[in-house]
Amino acid sequence: VQLQASGGGLVQVGSSLRLSCAASGTIFSVNSMGWYRQAPGKERDLVAVVTLAGSTNYADSVKGRFTVSRDNAKNTVYLQMNSLKPEDTAVYYCYCVGQGRFAPFTSWGQGTQVTVSS
């Protein structure tokens, strides 16, 4: 299963960005999808996750500013990021957990850079 992320870029403080990540390959079902991020010199941390049922969970630092959603028909997850801050600067990685034809899988996207300039 491959994940292709897009939508990153360089923006100013207070701006918005929308990240997208589409899963492709032999997928029987998708359970959870979401986003992590990694800033320079820091560990990769959870940003947001959405389950098949639509339940969501967010890091405290992004609650009220970021919204995660998914299109189950397209096996795609989105991250709408509003009111961006310099501390949101990081490489954002999407992930997907599901069931392939013969085995469960956990796949990661290649990462997309988000830079918030003050």
N, C-alpha and C positions, 0 to 999 in steps of 0.2 A: 504494500500500500504506500503510495507516495502522496505527500502533502506539498502544495504549492501556495506560498504566502505572497501577498502583495499589499501595497498601500502605504508603505512607510515613506518617510521623507524628512525634510528640514522645514520646521515651522516656527513661528514666534509664540511666545508665551500667550496663553489664552485662546490659542487657535484650536481647531478640531482636525482630526484625522480618522479615517475609517480603514481598518485592516480587514483583509479577507483571506481565507485559507480554504482551499478546496482539496478534498481527498479523492484519489482515484486509484483504480486497481480492482482486484477481486475482493469485494466487500459484501459480506452477508448481512451484517448489521453493524451499526455504530452506536456505542454507548455514550460516553462522554467526549466532549470536544472542548478545547479551551486554549488559553494563552499563558505563557510564562514570559518573563523578561530577565535579561542579564545586563547589568551596567558594568562598565570597566572596573575590574578588580573586585567584583562582588559575585555572590552566588546567584544561580538562576532561581527566581522566585515566582510563585504562582501569582498571576494577575486576575484571571477570571476563568470560570468553568461553567458549562451548561450541560445538563444531562439530557438523555433522550426524552424524558418526561417534561423537560423545560425548566427544571429547577436550576437556579444559578447561585454561585458563590463568588465573592470578590475579596481581594485583599483590602484591608482597611484603608490603605493609602489611595485607593481609586474609587471607593464607594461614593456614589452620587455624581461622579464625573464620567465613568466608563460604563458602557452597556454591552454585554455579550449576548449574541443571538445566533441562531442556526437555521439553516434551511435543510431539513432532513431529506427532501427529494433530491437535492444537489450535493449532499454530504459536504456542506460548506458551513464554516463558522465565521462570524464577523465580530469585530471589536470596534465599537464606536467610542472614540476618545474625545471628550470635550474638556474645555478649560485646562489645556495642557500646561504643565509646569516643567521647569528645567530638570527637576528630579525624575521626571518620566522618561528622560533620555536613556535609551537602552536598545539592545537588540531584542526584538520580540519574536518568540518562537511559538508556533501553533502546535498542538498535539491532538491526537485522536486515538481513542481506545475502542476496540470493537472486535468483531468476529469475522475472520476471513473464511475462505471456503473450507479449510481443513484445521485451522487453529486460530486462537485469539491473537490479536496484535496490538501493539502500541507503536505509533509512528509519530515522527517529528518533522516539522517543516524546516526549511533551510535557514530561517531567520530573516527578519526585515528590520532595517535600522530606522529608529525614530529619534530625531534630534530636535530638542526644543530649545530655541535660542532666546536669551533674555535681552 
